[in-house]
Amino acid sequence: MMNVKEMRTETLRKLVDETEATLEELSAELERREEAEQHQEIDRLDEHFRNAELSLTAIRDFIAQALSDLRGRG
């Protein structure tokens, strides 16, 4: 890349315009990907809820067993 200080004003302006256009394209693509990821996670909500339910069941069973063990010692 040329030294910016040596560029003609016209060339520098064109480079800025091209850079801004590229940045807009990149921002739009990033937004599209983030939205797609959010939609994928929303589509997987049932799976997330099932996993949470299984985890809570395991915790409840563990606590019940621990309480039972503690009561048996007393």
N, C-alpha and C positions, 0 to 999 in steps of 0.2 A: 504494500500500500504506500502511496505517496505520502510525503510529509505534508500534513494539513496546512502548515504555514506557507507552503509553496503552491498550494492549489489555487486555481482561479476561483473567484467568487461563484461564478456560474457552476463550476464543477462541484464545489463544496455544497451549494444549494441542492444540486441534483443528488448528491450522496446523502444529504440529510433527508430529502424526500423519499429516496429509496429505502433508507434505514427505517424511517417512520412507517412506510408501507409494510416492510418486512415485520416490524414489531407488531403492527395491527394483525397481520396474518398469524403470527406466533401466538398472540394473545387469544385470538379467536379459536385457534386449534387447542390451546390449553383449556379454555372454557368448555369446548366441546367434549374433550376427554374427561374433565372433571364431572360434567353432567352425566356422561355415559357411565362413569364409575358409580355415581350416586344412584342411577337407575338400576345398575347391577346389584347394588347392596339392597335397594328397596325390593327388588325381585327375590332376594334371598332372605327377606324378613322372617318368613315362616321357619326357615332353617335356623336362623338366629334365635327365634323364640323357643324352638324345640331344644336347642342346645342349652339355653338358659334354664329351661324347665328341668332338663336332666341334671344340670349342675345344682339347682336348688333342691332337687329330690335327693341327690347324693349328700348334700350338706345336712338336710333334715335327717336323713338316715344316720349320718355320722353323729349328730348331736343326740339323737334318740339312743343310739348305742352307748355313747359316752355317759349319758345320764343313767342309763340302766346299769352300766359298770360301776359308776360311783354309788348308786343306791345299794348295789349288791355288796359293796365293801363296808357299808355303814352298819 
